[in-house]
Amino acid sequence: MPLITDEVAGQLKEEFGRLVHPVRLAVFSQALADPESEQVKRLVEELANVDSRITAESYNFVLDKEKVESLGIRRSPAIAVMGAEKDYGIRMYGLPSGYEFGTLVEAILDVSSGDSGLSDPTRAALKAITTPVHVQVFSTPT
Amino acid sequence: MTGYPDVAQKYHISSVPKTVVGETHEFVGAGPESMLLKHVQDAAADPAGTAPASGLIV
């Protein structure tokens, strides 16, 4: 049974009408140690099936060490939401269920547009920062 | 959060949503864009606060 029902797929198709540039989703899971993480892999693969501008790449968190390191993946399951040419550093950890599924869809749309939605004064202030800053948002699945 | 108890413990996550900027700058709940910016600026200016483990911070 698919995780994304036909009804949800229909809504997603409409949402993804706003896609501008292609988006790559790299998903990291580990079937042996954490069978539940395979759900994230399935979800991402099903998402990619909804719109051809979204592509899914599946990796094993334990075996694909090189990819884990190059994308800075810290734990499993993980989804890296990246533009075709630019990685904005957006990573989602855990199963994006309930409200967090919407967050994933929003992240895809933001990356696709290349627009953070931040105001001009905020962008100007951020330009002045030269040190990398790690921002983490913690939530619980609903 | 419950999926990663070690991380939740490290950053003292007792209520969500909680935003942690760098290692020590944090706030709970939603806030205006200006507040997030202030935390990012403070973390950037705090040498102990950012400390990337390696190259790409994600």
Backbone of each chain as ProteinMPNN parsed JSONL, in Angstrom:
{"seq_chain_A": "MPLITDEVAGQLKEEFGRLVHPVRLAVFSQALADPESEQVKRLVEELANVDSRITAESYNFVLDKEKVESLGIRRSPAIAVMGAEKDYGIRMYGLPSGYEFGTLVEAILDVSSGDSGLSDPTRAALKAITTPVHVQVFSTPT", "coords_chain_A": {"N_chain_A": [[0.839, -1.193, 0.0], [0.572, 2.191, -0.894], [2.274, 4.995, 0.665], [1.63, 7.55, 0.098], [-1.458, 8.484, -0.682], [-3.848, 8.328, -3.435], [-5.441, 10.562, -3.31], [-3.941, 12.392, -1.774], [-1.746, 12.534, -3.447], [-2.881, 13.847, -5.584], [-3.353, 16.381, -4.485], [-0.746, 17.097, -3.991], [0.309, 17.245, -6.555], [-0.897, 19.545, -7.426], [0.215, 21.428, -5.636], [2.896, 21.186, -6.361], [2.826, 22.388, -8.746], [3.856, 24.814, -8.397], [6.545, 24.542, -8.524], [9.817, 25.576, -9.479], [12.596, 25.242, -10.192], [14.431, 22.128, -10.701], [14.48, 19.643, -8.056], [16.487, 17.817, -5.793], [16.221, 14.953, -3.815], [17.93, 13.441, -1.366], [17.905, 10.5, 0.292], [18.518, 8.887, 3.371], [18.71, 5.806, 4.909], [18.424, 2.91, 7.07], [17.95, -0.267, 6.725], [18.393, -2.624, 8.214], [19.152, -2.03, 10.958], [17.153, -0.257, 11.633], [14.191, -0.699, 10.745], [11.969, 0.965, 10.428], [12.954, 3.227, 9.301], [12.967, 2.759, 6.654], [10.547, 3.54, 5.761], [10.741, 6.239, 5.322], [12.374, 6.309, 3.145], [10.686, 5.101, 1.268], [8.635, 6.992, 1.242], [9.92, 9.254, 0.189], [10.633, 8.306, -2.322], [8.121, 7.887, -3.378], [7.222, 10.504, -3.399], [8.861, 11.595, -5.353], [7.803, 10.393, -7.521], [5.537, 11.799, -8.004], [6.064, 14.216, -9.28], [8.006, 15.006, -12.073], [10.083, 16.739, -11.815], [11.18, 16.385, -9.412], [13.667, 14.466, -7.983], [14.701, 11.359, -6.591], [17.248, 10.05, -4.529], [18.533, 7.203, -3.15], [20.179, 6.149, -0.239], [22.254, 4.095, 1.877], [22.603, 4.525, 5.259], [24.642, 3.39, 6.735], [26.321, 1.979, 4.966], [26.902, 3.672, 2.763], [29.123, 5.513, 3.255], [30.732, 7.557, 2.217], [28.971, 9.307, 0.929], [27.374, 10.004, 3.087], [29.185, 11.462, 4.546], [29.983, 13.517, 2.752], [27.648, 14.919, 2.425], [27.182, 15.653, 4.954], [25.547, 14.198, 6.763], [24.042, 13.453, 9.798], [22.543, 11.628, 11.268], [20.206, 8.843, 11.11], [16.815, 8.173, 10.141], [17.359, 10.319, 7.274], [16.762, 13.213, 5.251], [18.077, 14.974, 2.616], [17.408, 18.013, 1.255], [17.816, 19.343, -1.764], [18.859, 21.71, -4.29], [19.143, 21.326, -7.865], [21.591, 22.267, -8.617], [22.51, 23.628, -6.445], [23.232, 23.27, -3.016], [21.513, 24.043, -0.257], [21.881, 23.323, 2.287], [19.841, 22.149, 3.716], [18.486, 19.845, 5.891], [16.479, 17.155, 6.891], [15.575, 15.277, 9.643], [14.425, 12.114, 10.804], [11.061, 10.704, 10.696], [9.01, 12.255, 8.416], [6.096, 12.815, 9.265], [2.562, 13.56, 9.537], [2.126, 16.92, 10.44], [4.719, 17.552, 9.843], [5.12, 16.539, 7.341], [4.075, 18.427, 5.688], [5.948, 20.397, 6.177], [8.163, 19.326, 4.901], [7.274, 19.362, 2.251], [7.059, 22.129, 1.906], [9.737, 22.807, 2.186], [10.787, 21.651, -0.103], [9.525, 23.216, -2.053], [10.575, 25.733, -1.419], [13.331, 25.363, -1.861], [13.233, 24.789, -4.55], [12.381, 27.199, -5.631], [14.441, 28.779, -4.894], [14.24, 30.796, -3.169], [14.223, 32.176, -0.028], [12.26, 33.587, 1.221], [12.745, 35.486, 3.067], [12.914, 38.819, 4.448], [14.147, 41.838, 2.828], [15.837, 43.492, 4.542], [16.663, 41.533, 6.411], [18.036, 39.739, 4.775], [20.152, 41.383, 3.979], [21.442, 41.767, 6.416], [22.22, 39.161, 6.975], [24.037, 38.716, 4.972], [26.267, 39.956, 5.897], [27.366, 38.219, 7.648], [30.012, 36.022, 8.109], [30.762, 33.632, 9.156], [30.015, 30.151, 9.222], [26.787, 29.157, 10.317], [24.935, 27.024, 12.322], [21.647, 26.056, 12.245], [19.134, 24.587, 14.066], [15.985, 23.073, 14.203], [13.75, 21.743, 16.422], [11.176, 19.34, 16.583], [8.086, 17.534, 17.157], [6.637, 14.626, 15.706], [3.295, 14.831, 14.512]], "CA_chain_A": [[0.0, 0.0, 0.0], [1.413, 3.386, -0.937], [2.179, 5.926, 1.795], [0.935, 8.716, -0.446], [-2.686, 8.021, -1.331], [-4.178, 9.033, -4.679], [-6.004, 11.87, -2.963], [-2.81, 13.26, -1.394], [-0.932, 12.735, -4.659], [-3.564, 14.867, -6.37], [-3.086, 17.681, -3.845], [0.681, 17.397, -4.168], [0.492, 17.644, -7.962], [-1.299, 20.947, -7.499], [1.251, 22.175, -4.917], [4.148, 21.151, -7.12], [2.688, 23.28, -9.891], [4.66, 26.006, -8.059], [7.986, 24.244, -8.646], [10.507, 26.428, -10.45], [13.772, 24.488, -10.634], [14.422, 20.745, -10.198], [14.894, 19.417, -6.669], [17.014, 16.476, -5.511], [16.024, 14.48, -2.449], [18.793, 12.312, -1.029], [17.359, 9.908, 1.515], [19.414, 7.947, 4.046], [17.995, 4.94, 5.851], [19.175, 1.692, 7.374], [16.913, -1.29, 6.836], [18.666, -3.645, 9.217], [19.103, -1.521, 12.331], [15.961, 0.552, 11.876], [13.261, -0.968, 9.641], [11.05, 2.076, 10.253], [13.579, 4.26, 8.465], [12.658, 2.446, 5.267], [9.334, 4.278, 5.413], [11.156, 7.546, 4.817], [12.858, 6.034, 1.785], [9.493, 4.89, 0.427], [7.928, 8.265, 1.128], [10.674, 10.127, -0.727], [10.524, 7.747, -3.669], [6.76, 8.16, -3.848], [7.162, 11.946, -3.679], [9.537, 11.82, -6.633], [6.919, 9.894, -8.584], [4.436, 12.737, -8.214], [6.457, 15.261, -10.233], [9.279, 14.603, -12.689], [11.152, 17.688, -11.457], [11.739, 15.93, -8.137], [14.346, 13.177, -8.119], [15.082, 10.736, -5.326], [18.452, 9.215, -4.49], [18.473, 6.467, -1.887], [21.466, 5.688, 0.279], [22.262, 3.396, 3.154], [23.323, 5.369, 6.224], [25.832, 2.689, 7.24], [27.218, 1.536, 3.89], [27.308, 4.762, 1.867], [29.837, 6.438, 4.159], [31.248, 8.719, 1.485], [27.844, 10.215, 0.711], [26.984, 10.485, 4.416], [30.159, 12.473, 4.942], [30.0, 14.679, 1.861], [26.429, 15.708, 2.635], [27.106, 16.015, 6.368], [24.384, 13.561, 7.392], [24.428, 13.132, 11.176], [21.81, 10.487, 11.828], [19.274, 8.218, 10.178], [16.715, 8.496, 8.726], [17.599, 11.716, 6.929], [16.486, 13.649, 3.884], [18.727, 16.217, 2.208], [16.596, 18.67, 0.222], [18.83, 20.125, -2.482], [18.597, 22.136, -5.65], [19.918, 20.535, -8.818], [22.965, 22.77, -8.656], [22.916, 24.245, -5.19], [22.819, 22.649, -1.765], [21.329, 25.107, 0.732], [22.18, 22.78, 3.613], [18.61, 21.764, 4.421], [18.421, 18.424, 6.232], [15.383, 16.781, 7.788], [15.832, 13.989, 10.28], [13.238, 11.454, 11.342], [9.97, 10.44, 9.753], [8.182, 13.455, 8.248], [4.679, 12.45, 9.248], [1.653, 14.591, 10.023], [2.432, 18.302, 10.106], [6.083, 17.63, 9.296], [5.085, 16.243, 5.91], [3.882, 19.751, 5.088], [7.231, 21.095, 6.274], [9.012, 18.775, 3.842], [6.769, 19.888, 0.974], [7.45, 23.541, 1.87], [11.188, 22.86, 1.96], [10.967, 21.33, -1.528], [9.097, 24.385, -2.828], [11.532, 26.819, -1.162], [14.583, 25.051, -2.556], [12.955, 24.873, -5.976], [12.297, 28.611, -6.032], [15.697, 29.436, -4.548], [13.871, 32.002, -2.425], [13.957, 31.856, 1.379], [11.102, 34.325, 1.686], [13.158, 36.455, 4.09], [12.801, 40.224, 4.038], [15.398, 42.425, 2.34], [16.761, 43.858, 5.633], [17.245, 40.309, 6.992], [19.029, 39.234, 3.813], [21.322, 42.269, 4.032], [22.13, 41.487, 7.679], [22.825, 37.822, 6.88], [25.188, 38.812, 4.054], [27.408, 40.459, 6.663], [27.895, 37.118, 8.47], [30.979, 35.247, 7.325], [30.946, 32.331, 9.804], [28.858, 29.242, 9.061], [25.963, 29.037, 11.528], [24.079, 25.85, 12.274], [20.324, 26.307, 12.839], [18.39, 23.335, 14.205], [14.635, 23.224, 14.746], [13.271, 20.458, 16.95], [9.72, 19.225, 16.641], [7.644, 16.146, 17.31], [5.642, 14.276, 14.694], [1.941, 14.958, 15.053]], "C_chain_A": [[0.876, 1.246, 0.0], [1.23, 4.266, 0.293], [1.427, 7.18, 1.361], [-0.28, 8.219, -1.222], [-2.953, 8.831, -2.601], [-4.681, 10.443, -4.392], [-4.877, 12.866, -2.621], [-1.934, 13.552, -2.609], [-1.533, 13.825, -5.541], [-3.299, 16.267, -5.822], [-1.634, 18.097, -4.065], [0.957, 17.876, -5.59], [0.171, 19.131, -8.124], [-0.238, 21.834, -6.834], [2.521, 22.293, -5.754], [4.046, 21.901, -8.452], [3.511, 24.538, -9.684], [6.161, 25.755, -8.18], [8.602, 25.095, -9.742], [11.689, 25.665, -11.054], [13.706, 23.065, -10.08], [14.965, 20.637, -8.77], [15.373, 17.98, -6.519], [16.76, 16.142, -4.052], [16.939, 13.281, -2.23], [18.316, 11.76, 0.299], [18.315, 8.846, 2.059], [18.61, 7.136, 5.039], [18.884, 3.74, 6.149], [18.184, 0.583, 7.709], [17.147, -2.251, 7.994], [18.487, -3.138, 10.638], [17.797, -0.821, 12.653], [14.973, 0.397, 10.72], [12.308, 0.202, 9.37], [11.634, 3.155, 9.328], [13.318, 4.008, 6.981], [11.391, 3.162, 4.79], [9.68, 5.635, 4.813], [11.641, 7.399, 3.377], [11.676, 5.878, 0.83], [8.765, 6.196, 0.18], [8.606, 9.176, 0.107], [10.571, 9.609, -2.159], [9.127, 7.988, -4.251], [6.572, 9.641, -4.187], [7.749, 12.246, -5.052], [8.674, 11.355, -7.803], [5.793, 10.874, -8.923], [4.781, 13.785, -9.274], [7.856, 14.946, -10.757], [10.419, 15.559, -12.348], [11.779, 17.354, -10.103], [12.405, 14.581, -8.359], [14.776, 12.667, -6.743], [16.36, 9.929, -5.509], [18.432, 8.523, -3.143], [19.844, 5.938, -1.494], [21.271, 4.947, 1.59], [23.163, 4.174, 4.111], [24.625, 4.718, 6.698], [26.832, 2.412, 6.116], [27.735, 2.682, 3.02], [28.005, 5.889, 2.644], [30.268, 7.728, 3.469], [30.143, 9.774, 1.308], [27.386, 10.827, 2.038], [27.897, 11.633, 4.824], [30.071, 13.717, 4.064], [28.753, 15.542, 2.04], [26.239, 16.069, 4.117], [25.897, 15.438, 7.077], [24.79, 13.052, 8.776], [23.743, 11.922, 11.767], [20.832, 9.961, 10.794], [17.92, 8.063, 10.861], [16.903, 9.995, 8.479], [17.187, 11.976, 5.491], [17.247, 14.941, 3.654], [17.904, 16.788, 1.064], [17.503, 19.655, -0.507], [18.339, 20.571, -3.851], [19.45, 21.303, -6.586], [21.383, 20.974, -8.815], [23.433, 23.341, -7.338], [22.346, 23.506, -3.986], [22.729, 23.756, -0.715], [21.572, 24.602, 2.159], [20.955, 22.356, 4.404], [18.575, 20.252, 4.631], [17.239, 18.198, 7.162], [15.665, 15.396, 8.337], [14.54, 13.425, 10.863], [12.189, 11.258, 10.279], [9.088, 11.683, 9.61], [6.708, 13.105, 8.127], [3.846, 13.599, 9.785], [2.06, 15.97, 9.528], [3.793, 18.408, 9.426], [6.142, 17.246, 7.819], [4.913, 17.553, 5.133], [5.177, 20.552, 5.094], [8.18, 20.628, 5.168], [8.591, 19.33, 2.475], [7.169, 21.358, 0.817], [8.943, 23.689, 1.578], [11.497, 22.599, 0.483], [10.633, 22.553, -2.379], [10.081, 25.552, -2.654], [12.831, 26.597, -1.928], [14.394, 25.213, -4.064], [12.925, 26.319, -6.466], [13.61, 29.328, -5.781], [15.458, 30.693, -3.726], [13.478, 31.633, -0.998], [12.695, 32.536, 1.886], [11.459, 35.358, 2.743], [13.073, 37.874, 3.534], [14.164, 40.751, 3.579], [16.344, 42.843, 3.469], [17.427, 42.629, 6.266], [18.319, 39.75, 6.072], [20.31, 40.056, 3.878], [22.137, 41.972, 5.288], [22.841, 40.137, 7.618], [24.061, 37.842, 5.98], [26.458, 39.216, 4.805], [28.053, 39.349, 7.504], [28.805, 36.236, 7.617], [31.228, 33.854, 7.92], [29.75, 31.429, 9.509], [28.097, 29.129, 10.383], [24.98, 27.88, 11.335], [22.755, 26.16, 12.967], [19.56, 24.984, 12.873], [17.023, 23.625, 14.806], [14.141, 21.844, 15.163], [11.747, 20.452, 17.01], [9.364, 17.775, 16.914], [6.639, 15.845, 16.206], [4.242, 14.347, 15.308], [1.042, 13.872, 14.493]], "O_chain_A": [[1.811, 1.352, 0.793], [0.156, 4.282, 0.895], [0.692, 7.787, 2.139], [-0.146, 7.61, -2.284], [-2.356, 9.886, -2.811], [-4.39, 11.387, -5.126], [-4.857, 14.0, -3.098], [-1.442, 14.667, -2.782], [-0.819, 14.615, -6.159], [-3.053, 17.21, -6.574], [-1.328, 19.268, -4.292], [1.742, 18.8, -5.8], [0.851, 19.865, -8.841], [0.161, 22.858, -7.388], [3.134, 23.357, -5.839], [5.026, 22.035, -9.184], [3.834, 25.248, -10.637], [6.961, 26.665, -7.961], [8.0, 25.312, -10.794], [11.766, 25.471, -12.268], [13.005, 22.816, -9.099], [15.797, 21.437, -8.342], [14.76, 17.047, -7.038], [17.045, 16.943, -3.162], [16.745, 12.227, -2.837], [18.32, 12.461, 1.311], [18.845, 8.021, 1.315], [17.918, 7.684, 5.897], [19.953, 3.575, 5.56], [17.656, 0.507, 8.818], [16.202, -2.646, 8.677], [17.761, -3.736, 11.431], [17.374, -0.79, 13.809], [14.916, 1.242, 9.827], [11.888, 0.414, 8.232], [10.901, 3.89, 8.667], [13.432, 4.914, 6.156], [11.186, 3.366, 3.594], [8.998, 6.118, 3.909], [11.365, 8.234, 2.516], [11.663, 6.441, -0.265], [8.331, 6.48, -0.936], [7.945, 9.789, -0.73], [10.437, 10.393, -3.098], [8.969, 8.255, -5.442], [5.862, 9.99, -5.131], [7.206, 13.047, -5.813], [8.796, 11.854, -8.922], [5.179, 10.79, -9.987], [3.927, 14.195, -10.061], [8.77, 14.658, -9.985], [11.586, 15.236, -12.564], [12.774, 17.955, -9.7], [11.775, 13.654, -8.868], [15.158, 13.437, -5.862], [16.534, 9.222, -6.501], [18.327, 9.178, -2.106], [20.566, 5.361, -2.306], [20.286, 5.134, 2.304], [24.326, 4.444, 3.813], [25.589, 5.41, 7.023], [28.038, 2.587, 6.29], [28.887, 2.658, 2.588], [27.548, 7.031, 2.682], [30.188, 8.821, 4.031], [30.363, 10.967, 1.514], [27.054, 12.01, 2.107], [27.448, 12.64, 5.372], [30.083, 14.839, 4.569], [28.798, 16.754, 1.83], [25.255, 16.711, 4.484], [25.284, 16.112, 7.905], [25.764, 12.31, 8.91], [24.283, 11.262, 12.655], [20.651, 10.559, 9.733], [17.882, 7.839, 12.071], [16.643, 10.823, 9.353], [17.25, 11.096, 4.633], [17.087, 15.901, 4.409], [17.722, 16.141, 0.033], [17.909, 20.672, 0.055], [17.52, 19.907, -4.486], [20.387, 20.64, -6.142], [22.29, 20.16, -8.987], [24.633, 23.521, -7.132], [21.165, 23.165, -3.937], [23.743, 24.338, -0.329], [21.477, 25.367, 3.119], [21.02, 22.218, 5.625], [18.628, 19.479, 3.674], [17.026, 18.959, 8.107], [15.956, 14.463, 7.59], [13.681, 14.162, 11.347], [12.391, 11.597, 9.113], [8.481, 12.119, 10.588], [6.143, 13.098, 7.034], [4.376, 14.512, 10.419], [2.31, 16.163, 8.338], [3.996, 19.245, 8.547], [7.1, 17.585, 7.124], [5.514, 17.758, 4.078], [5.473, 21.286, 4.151], [8.905, 21.428, 4.577], [9.428, 19.713, 1.658], [7.567, 21.786, -0.267], [9.36, 24.572, 0.828], [12.362, 23.25, -0.102], [11.364, 22.887, -3.311], [10.383, 26.267, -3.61], [13.362, 27.511, -2.559], [15.277, 25.709, -4.763], [13.38, 26.625, -7.568], [13.873, 30.37, -6.381], [16.338, 31.544, -3.594], [12.529, 30.88, -0.778], [12.118, 32.101, 2.883], [10.575, 36.039, 3.264], [13.15, 38.097, 2.326], [15.203, 40.177, 3.905], [17.543, 42.58, 3.379], [18.607, 42.67, 6.615], [19.384, 39.336, 6.53], [21.413, 39.511, 3.838], [23.367, 41.93, 5.242], [23.941, 39.988, 8.151], [25.01, 37.087, 6.193], [27.57, 38.869, 4.406], [29.16, 39.522, 8.013], [28.417, 35.768, 6.546], [31.831, 32.999, 7.271], [28.605, 31.882, 9.541], [28.708, 29.018, 11.445], [24.295, 27.784, 10.318], [22.743, 26.492, 14.152], [19.364, 24.343, 11.841], [16.915, 24.34, 15.803], [14.118, 20.906, 14.366], [11.119, 21.424, 17.43], [10.228, 16.898, 16.903], [5.87, 16.723, 15.814], [4.033, 13.976, 16.462], [-0.14, 13.813, 14.832]]}, "seq_chain_B": "MTGYPDVAQKYHISSVPKTVVGETHEFVGAGPESMLLKHVQDAAADPAGTAPASGLIV", "coords_chain_B": {"N_chain_B": [[11.791, 14.512, 17.788], [11.516, 12.703, 19.973], [12.542, 10.622, 18.651], [15.253, 10.876, 18.643], [16.758, 10.619, 21.271], [19.303, 11.187, 22.381], [20.14, 13.516, 21.113], [18.083, 15.215, 21.825], [18.521, 15.355, 24.507], [21.062, 16.489, 24.635], [20.599, 19.092, 23.736], [18.802, 19.957, 25.553], [15.97, 19.627, 25.118], [12.824, 20.19, 26.018], [10.379, 21.142, 25.411], [8.559, 21.652, 22.385], [7.9, 23.562, 19.331], [11.453, 23.917, 19.278], [14.169, 26.031, 18.717], [17.546, 25.84, 17.978], [20.416, 27.66, 17.721], [23.626, 27.671, 16.441], [25.487, 26.387, 19.082], [24.522, 27.157, 21.516], [22.616, 29.177, 21.478], [19.239, 29.788, 21.76], [15.644, 29.374, 21.361], [12.202, 28.932, 22.31], [9.236, 27.922, 20.649], [7.35, 29.836, 18.171], [8.745, 32.696, 16.555], [9.318, 36.163, 15.682], [10.845, 37.034, 12.518], [12.959, 38.768, 12.975], [13.888, 38.01, 15.454], [14.962, 35.475, 15.068], [17.009, 36.189, 13.347], [18.579, 37.747, 15.072], [19.5, 35.802, 16.861], [21.009, 34.248, 15.118], [22.962, 36.075, 14.383], [24.159, 36.523, 16.889], [25.116, 33.944, 17.441], [26.961, 33.675, 15.387], [28.832, 35.498, 16.153], [29.864, 34.381, 18.33], [32.467, 32.554, 19.246], [32.583, 30.089, 20.54], [30.17, 29.129, 20.108], [29.565, 28.196, 17.536], [31.462, 26.383, 16.278], [32.122, 24.195, 14.053], [32.037, 20.693, 13.488], [33.174, 19.506, 11.311], [34.04, 20.597, 8.065], [31.342, 21.087, 6.1], [28.506, 22.407, 7.594], [25.757, 20.895, 8.578]], "CA_chain_B": [[12.524, 14.718, 19.037], [11.582, 11.45, 20.718], [13.302, 9.684, 17.844], [16.689, 11.06, 18.871], [16.871, 11.03, 22.676], [20.621, 11.744, 22.686], [20.173, 14.899, 20.626], [17.125, 15.958, 22.648], [19.159, 15.566, 25.81], [22.196, 17.396, 24.433], [20.129, 20.47, 23.59], [17.794, 20.21, 26.596], [14.668, 19.845, 24.489], [11.719, 19.712, 26.851], [9.152, 21.474, 24.698], [8.791, 21.927, 20.977], [9.164, 23.592, 18.616], [12.562, 24.648, 19.866], [15.192, 26.335, 17.727], [18.878, 25.977, 18.547], [21.295, 28.295, 16.743], [24.951, 27.371, 16.947], [25.342, 25.351, 20.108], [24.001, 27.65, 22.791], [21.585, 30.215, 21.35], [18.006, 29.024, 21.535], [14.349, 29.89, 21.806], [11.094, 27.977, 22.186], [8.044, 28.443, 19.989], [7.562, 30.633, 16.97], [9.129, 34.068, 16.855], [9.453, 36.969, 14.469], [12.078, 36.863, 11.729], [14.033, 39.563, 13.588], [14.423, 37.281, 16.596], [15.827, 34.427, 14.525], [18.207, 36.874, 12.846], [19.39, 38.144, 16.227], [20.16, 34.597, 17.359], [22.023, 33.849, 14.129], [24.059, 37.044, 14.522], [24.831, 36.253, 18.168], [25.855, 32.678, 17.316], [28.084, 33.907, 14.479], [29.82, 36.301, 16.867], [30.267, 33.611, 19.507], [33.363, 31.512, 18.734], [32.301, 28.785, 21.165], [28.806, 28.74, 19.781], [29.36, 27.593, 16.227], [32.39, 25.252, 16.239], [31.745, 23.066, 13.206], [32.808, 19.47, 13.7], [33.947, 19.336, 10.092], [33.587, 21.285, 6.855], [29.949, 21.49, 5.893], [27.659, 22.293, 8.784], [24.35, 20.641, 8.27]], "C_chain_B": [[12.635, 13.406, 19.806], [12.401, 10.409, 19.952], [14.794, 9.76, 18.098], [16.924, 11.531, 20.303], [18.223, 11.656, 23.024], [20.707, 13.214, 22.283], [19.257, 15.772, 21.485], [17.747, 16.288, 24.003], [20.279, 16.594, 25.704], [21.743, 18.858, 24.403], [18.987, 20.82, 24.551], [16.422, 20.515, 25.99], [13.58, 19.286, 25.398], [10.379, 20.126, 26.263], [9.496, 21.873, 23.275], [7.691, 22.831, 20.427], [10.232, 24.389, 19.37], [13.628, 24.822, 18.793], [16.522, 26.547, 18.436], [19.793, 26.519, 17.45], [22.717, 28.203, 17.263], [24.79, 26.278, 17.986], [24.581, 25.848, 21.328], [22.888, 28.695, 22.685], [20.264, 29.552, 20.979], [16.763, 29.782, 21.943], [13.268, 28.847, 21.536], [9.916, 28.663, 21.507], [8.384, 29.242, 18.747], [7.95, 32.044, 17.385], [9.23, 34.853, 15.574], [10.808, 36.733, 13.791], [13.258, 37.574, 12.389], [14.681, 38.82, 14.757], [15.372, 36.17, 16.127], [17.135, 35.051, 14.032], [19.151, 37.229, 13.984], [20.16, 36.933, 16.77], [21.271, 34.153, 16.405], [23.238, 34.788, 14.239], [24.858, 36.783, 15.803], [25.681, 34.981, 18.078], [27.094, 32.866, 16.446], [29.212, 34.647, 15.194], [30.41, 35.556, 18.061], [31.148, 32.445, 19.065], [33.086, 30.13, 19.319], [30.967, 28.24, 20.673], [28.655, 27.998, 18.473], [30.171, 26.319, 16.032], [31.963, 24.075, 15.372], [32.639, 21.858, 13.45], [33.692, 19.216, 12.479], [33.257, 20.096, 8.981], [32.158, 21.784, 6.835], [29.146, 21.323, 7.164], [26.244, 22.044, 8.333], [23.737, 19.768, 9.351]], "O_chain_B": [[13.724, 13.034, 20.244], [12.889, 9.44, 20.533], [15.524, 8.814, 17.803], [17.25, 12.696, 20.531], [18.291, 12.553, 23.864], [21.265, 14.042, 23.002], [19.596, 16.904, 21.829], [17.522, 17.361, 24.564], [20.429, 17.459, 26.568], [22.398, 19.74, 24.958], [18.304, 21.832, 24.389], [15.798, 21.527, 26.309], [13.43, 18.072, 25.533], [9.351, 19.526, 26.58], [10.589, 22.37, 23.0], [6.611, 22.868, 21.018], [9.941, 25.398, 20.012], [13.95, 23.888, 18.058], [16.616, 27.335, 19.377], [19.928, 25.915, 16.386], [22.995, 28.606, 18.393], [24.026, 25.335, 17.778], [24.05, 25.044, 22.094], [22.284, 29.058, 23.694], [20.19, 28.83, 19.985], [16.812, 30.705, 22.756], [13.404, 27.998, 20.655], [9.635, 29.835, 21.758], [9.538, 29.317, 18.327], [7.535, 32.528, 18.438], [9.228, 34.274, 14.487], [11.772, 36.293, 14.418], [14.387, 37.085, 12.378], [15.874, 38.979, 15.018], [16.436, 35.955, 16.707], [18.22, 34.519, 14.265], [20.363, 37.042, 13.882], [21.342, 37.043, 17.098], [22.343, 33.735, 16.842], [24.385, 34.344, 14.193], [26.089, 36.821, 15.792], [26.81, 34.939, 18.567], [28.148, 32.293, 16.723], [30.389, 34.454, 14.889], [31.334, 36.038, 18.716], [30.635, 31.446, 18.56], [33.329, 29.116, 18.665], [30.675, 27.051, 20.805], [27.703, 27.236, 18.31], [29.618, 25.284, 15.658], [31.493, 23.063, 15.892], [33.853, 21.992, 13.6], [34.828, 18.76, 12.613], [32.033, 20.221, 8.965], [31.817, 22.779, 7.475], [29.105, 20.24, 7.747], [25.609, 22.927, 7.755], [22.553, 19.436, 9.279]]}, "name": "protein", "num_of_chains": 2, "seq": "MPLITDEVAGQLKEEFGRLVHPVRLAVFSQALADPESEQVKRLVEELANVDSRITAESYNFVLDKEKVESLGIRRSPAIAVMGAEKDYGIRMYGLPSGYEFGTLVEAILDVSSGDSGLSDPTRAALKAITTPVHVQVFSTPTMTGYPDVAQKYHISSVPKTVVGETHEFVGAGPESMLLKHVQDAAADPAGTAPASGLIV"}
